[in-house]
Amino acid sequence: MIELKVPARICFYGDHQDYLGLPVIAGSIDRYINVKAVANQDKKYRLKLLDLNEEVIISVDDDLKDIQPGDYYRSVMSILKNQGFSFEQGYDIEISGNIPVNAGLSSSSAIVVAWVRFLVATQGKSGEISDYQIGRWAYEAEVLFFDQPGGLMDQYTIAQKGLIYIDTKSGESTRLNANLGKLLVAESGVPKKTLEVLKNAQVYADKAVQAVQKEYPEFEVETSTLDDYEKYKALVPVELQDYWYSTLYNYHITIQAKRELSNPNPNIQVLGDLMNQHQAILQDQIKNTPKKMVEMMDAARRAGAVGTKIIGSGGGGCMVAMVTEDVEGKVKQAFLEHGAKDVYVVELTS
């Protein structure tokens, strides 16, 4: 029998930055996708998706030549076959978990990482393949294979676990102090619009930076200062100026957060303020936060939350609140009174 589990993830700083090659700070949390598999004699992978009441059957001899969009099981197999893996033994597989679907906690990426780990385990290579490589293969199978908008944050964070700063250009990760206080996740009940939000934000942000680089080819966000926003603003078309602002300011918020989280005892109030600044940009410039969720987070901050933000690409889904123990109950109640479907404590995993 093969058994494994992989966590969900939360991006704390740097949302809508990884697909621009800019850094993010994200962490894995104690919500999981679980996989249990028993070898069979059918030369088939029989996947029972228990939470969805669905079944997927894939022959180990599948030629993998006609893979439909979103079929991550086959795209992973194709990626691994190109790496020299061969699939011969069939398995009866049960997949379940407690990560809410389409809510911003990366349930889909968690399943992809879990599937990569499972197939690696069937080859007896779990001890040979690094977590970094697992994340890379998952990213290739989920994003690059289908030419989808999005970055590598989800797959890399879930595979490597812990609280990490990811240089998305190189894929290199730096572990950070995981002391973020107590964390609450609130499910809004508003379904996400992931691909639509990601595609628009990526295209507009790219165009904004390119408008500056057309006149100043040497310009790079990584060497920018906040003064550059006004300095180059006139070069950016009016309809893209919100994305010019969000790109520069979110980058600098992420760098400040990294600096604070590199301290032995990070200041929760500073981190909460940076989270709130990040959320303000997400809702005012990127416009990825529905009004209902803005109202929930406003109520949570009034109840004492140090910081709040939407999780994931946006358009709906979950929110995270950074709280101190003395206000945990008040913040939870504030979320629920303003329409949250569920609220629960989560912890960073390692």
C-alpha positions in Angstrom: 0.0 0.0 0.0 1.1 3.6 -0.7 -0.2 6.3 1.6 0.7 10.0 1.4 -0.7 13.4 2.1 0.1 16.9 0.8 -0.9 20.3 2.3 -2.8 23.3 1.1 -1.1 26.6 0.8 -1.6 30.3 1.6 0.2 33.2 -0.2 0.8 35.8 2.5 2.6 38.4 0.4 3.2 38.7 -3.3 -0.2 37.6 -4.8 -0.2 38.3 -8.6 3.6 38.6 -8.6 4.9 35.1 -9.4 3.8 35.1 -13.0 5.8 38.3 -13.5 8.9 36.6 -12.2 8.7 38.5 -9.0 9.1 36.9 -5.5 6.3 35.7 -3.2 6.0 34.6 0.4 3.8 31.6 0.9 3.3 28.8 3.4 1.8 25.3 3.6 -1.0 24.8 6.1 -2.5 21.8 7.9 -5.3 21.1 5.4 -4.5 18.1 3.3 -5.2 15.9 0.2 -4.8 12.3 1.2 -3.9 9.4 -1.1 -4.3 5.7 -0.4 -3.4 3.2 -3.1 -3.3 -0.6 -3.4 -1.8 -2.5 -6.3 -4.3 -4.3 -8.6 -4.0 -6.7 -11.5 -5.8 -4.6 -14.1 -2.9 -2.5 -15.4 -5.1 0.5 -14.7 -5.1 3.4 -12.3 -8.6 3.5 -10.8 -8.9 6.8 -9.0 -11.9 7.3 -6.7 -12.3 11.0 -5.9 -14.2 10.4 -2.7 -15.1 14.1 -2.0 -16.5 14.6 -5.5 -18.1 11.2 -5.8 -16.3 10.7 -9.1 -14.0 8.0 -10.6 -11.2 8.4 -13.2 -9.7 5.3 -14.9 -6.4 5.5 -16.8 -4.6 2.6 -18.4 -0.9 2.4 -17.5 -0.5 1.9 -21.3 -2.3 5.1 -22.2 -0.4 6.7 -25.2 -0.9 10.2 -23.6 -1.3 11.8 -27.1 -4.7 13.4 -26.7 -4.7 15.0 -23.3 -7.7 17.3 -22.7 -7.3 20.6 -20.9 -7.4 20.2 -17.2 -6.5 16.5 -17.3 -3.6 16.8 -14.8 -3.4 13.1 -14.2 -2.3 12.4 -17.7 -0.2 15.6 -18.1 1.8 14.5 -15.0 2.2 11.0 -16.5 3.4 12.6 -19.8 5.9 14.8 -18.0 7.3 11.9 -16.0 7.5 9.6 -19.0 9.6 12.2 -20.7 11.9 12.0 -17.6 12.3 8.2 -18.2 9.6 6.9 -15.9 7.7 3.8 -17.0 4.3 2.8 -15.7 3.4 -0.9 -15.5 1.6 -1.7 -12.3 -2.0 -0.7 -11.8 -3.4 0.6 -8.6 -6.8 1.2 -6.9 -6.5 4.7 -5.5 -8.6 6.7 -3.1 -8.2 10.5 -3.0 -9.8 12.6 -0.3 -9.1 15.7 1.7 -10.3 18.6 3.8 -9.1 21.5 1.5 -12.2 23.4 0.2 -12.5 23.3 -3.6 -12.3 26.4 -5.7 -11.6 28.5 -2.6 -8.1 29.8 -3.0 -6.2 27.2 -0.9 -4.9 25.4 -4.0 -6.8 22.2 -3.8 -6.1 21.5 -7.5 -2.3 22.1 -7.1 -2.3 19.9 -4.0 -3.9 17.0 -6.0 -1.3 17.5 -8.8 1.6 17.4 -6.3 0.0 14.4 -4.6 -0.3 12.6 -8.0 3.4 13.4 -8.8 4.4 12.0 -5.4 2.3 8.9 -5.9 3.8 8.1 -9.3 7.3 8.7 -8.0 6.5 6.3 -5.1 5.4 3.6 -7.5 8.9 3.8 -9.0 10.5 3.4 -5.6 12.2 6.7 -6.0 10.6 8.8 -3.2 14.0 9.1 -1.4 15.8 10.1 -4.6 13.7 13.0 -5.9 13.9 16.4 -4.1 10.9 18.3 -3.0 12.0 21.1 -5.3 11.9 18.7 -8.3 8.4 17.4 -7.2 7.2 21.0 -7.3 8.9 21.7 -10.6 7.2 18.7 -12.3 3.8 19.6 -10.8 4.2 23.2 -12.2 5.1 21.9 -15.6 2.2 19.5 -15.6 -0.4 22.0 -14.3 0.6 25.3 -15.9 3.2 24.9 -18.7 1.7 21.8 -20.3 -1.6 23.5 -20.9 -0.1 27.0 -21.4 -2.3 28.3 -18.6 -1.9 31.7 -16.9 -0.3 31.4 -13.5 3.1 31.0 -11.8 4.9 28.3 -9.8 4.1 29.5 -6.3 1.4 26.9 -5.5 3.3 23.8 -6.6 6.6 24.9 -5.1 5.1 25.8 -1.8 3.0 22.7 -1.4 5.9 20.4 -2.4 8.6 22.1 -0.2 6.3 23.0 2.7 6.9 25.5 5.5 6.9 29.3 5.2 9.2 30.2 2.2 10.3 33.2 0.1 10.4 32.0 -3.5 12.5 33.7 -6.1 10.2 32.8 -9.0 12.7 33.5 -11.7 15.2 30.9 -10.4 12.8 28.8 -8.3 15.1 29.1 -5.4 13.4 29.2 -2.0 14.5 30.7 1.3 12.9 29.4 4.6 11.6 32.1 6.9 10.5 32.4 10.5 7.1 30.8 10.6 5.9 33.0 13.5 2.8 34.7 12.0 0.7 34.6 15.1 -2.5 32.7 15.1 -4.1 32.3 11.6 -7.8 32.0 10.8 -9.2 31.0 7.4 -12.7 32.1 6.5 -14.6 30.6 3.6 -16.6 33.3 1.9 -18.9 31.0 0.0 -18.2 33.1 -3.1 -16.8 30.9 -5.9 -13.5 31.9 -7.5 -12.8 33.0 -11.1 -9.2 31.9 -11.2 -8.2 31.8 -14.8 -10.1 34.9 -15.8 -8.6 36.9 -12.9 -5.1 35.6 -13.5 -5.2 36.2 -17.3 -6.3 39.8 -17.0 -3.9 40.7 -14.2 -0.9 39.1 -15.9 -1.6 40.7 -19.3 -2.2 44.2 -17.9 0.8 44.1 -15.5 3.1 42.9 -18.3 1.9 45.7 -20.6 2.4 48.3 -17.8 6.0 47.3 -17.2 6.7 47.0 -21.0 5.4 50.5 -21.5 8.2 51.8 -19.2 10.8 49.5 -20.7 10.0 50.7 -24.1 11.5 54.1 -23.2 13.9 52.8 -20.5 15.0 49.2 -21.5 17.2 48.9 -18.5 14.3 49.3 -16.0 13.7 46.2 -13.8 11.1 46.0 -11.0 13.7 44.2 -8.8 16.0 47.3 -8.8 13.1 49.8 -8.6 12.2 52.2 -5.8 8.8 53.4 -4.9 9.7 56.8 -6.3 9.7 55.1 -9.7 6.0 54.9 -9.6 5.6 58.6 -10.1 8.8 58.9 -12.1 7.5 56.7 -14.9 3.8 56.9 -14.5 3.3 59.2 -17.5 4.7 56.5 -19.8 2.0 54.0 -18.7 -1.4 54.2 -20.5 -4.1 55.4 -18.1 -6.0 52.1 -18.2 -2.8 50.2 -17.0 -1.7 52.6 -14.2 -3.4 50.6 -11.5 -1.3 47.6 -12.6 1.8 49.7 -12.7 1.1 50.7 -9.1 0.3 47.2 -7.9 3.4 45.7 -9.5 5.8 48.1 -7.8 4.1 48.4 -4.4 3.4 44.7 -4.0 7.0 43.9 -4.8 8.3 46.3 -2.1 5.7 45.0 0.4 7.0 41.5 -0.2 10.6 42.6 0.3 9.7 44.3 3.6 7.8 41.3 4.8 10.8 39.0 4.0 13.1 41.4 6.0 10.7 41.2 9.0 10.3 37.4 8.8 14.1 37.0 8.7 14.3 38.4 12.3 14.4 35.9 15.2 11.2 37.5 16.6 9.2 39.1 13.8 6.8 41.9 14.8 3.3 40.7 14.2 1.9 44.2 14.0 4.4 45.1 11.2 3.5 42.0 9.3 -0.2 42.6 9.8 0.1 46.2 8.5 2.0 44.9 5.4 -0.8 42.3 4.8 -3.4 45.0 5.0 -1.4 47.2 2.6 -1.2 44.2 0.2 -5.0 43.6 0.5 -5.8 47.2 -0.2 -3.9 46.9 -3.5 -5.6 43.6 -4.4 -9.0 45.1 -4.0 -8.4 48.7 -5.2 -5.9 48.2 -8.1 -6.1 44.6 -9.2 -9.8 44.5 -8.2 -9.9 40.8 -7.4 -12.0 41.1 -4.1 -15.8 41.0 -4.3 -17.6 43.6 -2.1 -19.0 40.9 0.1 -15.5 39.7 1.0 -14.2 43.3 1.6 -17.1 43.8 4.1 -16.1 40.5 5.9 -12.5 41.6 6.2 -13.4 45.1 7.3 -15.5 43.5 10.1 -12.6 41.2 11.1 -10.2 44.1 11.4 -12.7 46.0 13.5 -13.0 43.0 15.7 -9.2 43.0 16.3 -7.6 41.1 13.4 -4.0 42.4 12.9 -4.1 41.7 9.2 -6.5 40.2 6.6 -6.3 39.3 3.0 -8.0 37.3 0.3 -6.3 34.0 -0.6 -5.3 33.0 -4.1 -6.0 34.6 -7.4 -9.2 36.2 -6.1 -12.7 36.8 -7.5 -14.0 34.8 -4.5 -12.8 31.9 -2.2 -11.2 32.2 1.2 -9.6 34.9 3.4 -6.9 34.6 6.0 -6.8 36.7 9.2 -3.7 37.2 11.4 -4.9 37.4 15.0 -3.7 37.4 18.5 -5.2 34.8 20.9 -7.2 37.3 22.9 -9.4 38.3 19.9 -9.6 35.0 18.0 -13.2 34.4 19.0 -14.3 37.9 18.2 -12.7 37.8 14.8 -14.2 34.5 14.0 -17.7 35.7 15.0 -17.3 38.9 12.9 -16.6 36.8 9.8 -19.6 34.6 10.5 -21.9 37.5 11.2 -21.0 39.0 7.9 -21.7 35.9 5.8 -18.7 33.6 6.0 -19.6 30.0 5.4 -17.0 28.6 7.8 -14.1 29.8 9.9 -11.3 27.7 11.4 -7.8 27.9 12.8 -4.9 26.7 10.6 -1.2 26.2 11.4 1.8 26.3 9.1 3.3 22.9 8.4 6.9 22.0 8.0 
